[in-house]
Amino acid sequence: MGHGLHKVAFKLRGYDLHDSAFAYVIKGEKVEGKTVPKTNRNLPHHDKTGKVDLPHLRNAMARCAHTNLSKEQQKEAHDHLLRHYKEIGMAHPPCSVPGCRGTTIPKEEKKSLLEDWQSFRTWQEALFKARGKRIPTV
């Protein structure tokens, strides 16, 4: 497929994420700074701005062992995703990727459900006051 067709395909599919938005990119031809074919770009987990997208991060981690990548490539992608999990403070149970032991959140960093509820309630009250609305009672 020529360069012109790849450019059209990127625009038609809205396929405009940068290579860094993916956990693993197999080396290939670059068109407009993006690797082609798109099947070389695996496990997207960042948005267009470069921020980690939590639903896509979870999905990428769940699909990591089920890709067509080699075991070494899967491990590399998994380690990349696991770094994001640790940065965010999310736990990850052991999975089928070779060498995965999972992660846990240190006890002192965990919030109780009550703390989470109190934080939410404080935020909710501030929002309702700012909008001049009555605060709902539970």
Secondary structure, DSSP 4 states (H G I P E B T S, - for coil): --HHHHHHHHHHHT----GGGEEEE---EEETTEEESGGGEEEE-B-TTS-B-HHHHHHHHHHGGGSSS-HHHHHHHHHHHHHHHHHHT--B---SSTT---B---GGGPPPHHHHHHHHHHHHHHHHHHTT-PPPP-
